Amino acid sequence: MTEAEGTVIELLPSELVKVVLEGGRHQVIAHHADPVRRNYVRLVVGDRVRVALMANDRGRGRVLERL
């Protein structure tokens, strides 16, 4: 998996978030990774996050941590 940093731009249903990656060209729809969800980390619009991109679909990812 590839990791990238980005900013949350929209909160979606079912704990999904839309993240724009650094550079502003790519947007990713991501879900919370287990450690993020387990510690009750709430993401809000404007948060900087580190995202692991899926190998077969670069438009989907998983939020690893809030920066």
N, C-alpha and C positions, 0 to 999 in steps of 0.2 A: 504494500500500500504506500501511496505517496501522501506526505503531510504538507499542509499549507496553512497560512494564517489569513484571517479575514475578519469581516465585521458583520454582525447580525443586522439585517435590514428589514426583516419581516418575521413575525411569529405566525405559524400556521397551526391548524388543528392537529391533535394527536401527538403533541410534543415535537413537532417538526419545526425547523427554522430555515429561513432562506438566508444564505451567507454570500456576500460578495467578496471574492478573494482579492488579495493585494494586487494592485494594478488596475482594478475596476473592470476588467474585461469579462471575467467568468463569474457566473452565479451558480451556487450549489444548494440543493435541498438536503439538509442533514438532520439526523436524529441524535438524541443524547446517548452517549456511551454509558454502560452500566455504572462505573464509578461516579460519573457526573449525576446521574439520576439517584443513586444510592445516598449521596450526601445532600440531597435536596437543593442543588444549585439551580437557581432560577435565572434564566437568560432574559434579557430585555434588549430592545432595539438599541443599537449603538455599542454593544459589548464586543470586545475583541476576543476571538476564539481561535483555537488551533483545531483544524479539521483533517481527518484521515479520509482521503478520497478512495472510492472503490476502484479496483483494478479494471473491471469490465465496463463500468459506467461512470464517467468522469463528472456527471451531473448530480451524483448522489454521494453522500459522505456521512461521517460520524463525528460528532463534536467530542474531542478528547479532553479539552480543558478550557476554562475561561482565563484569559490573560490579564 
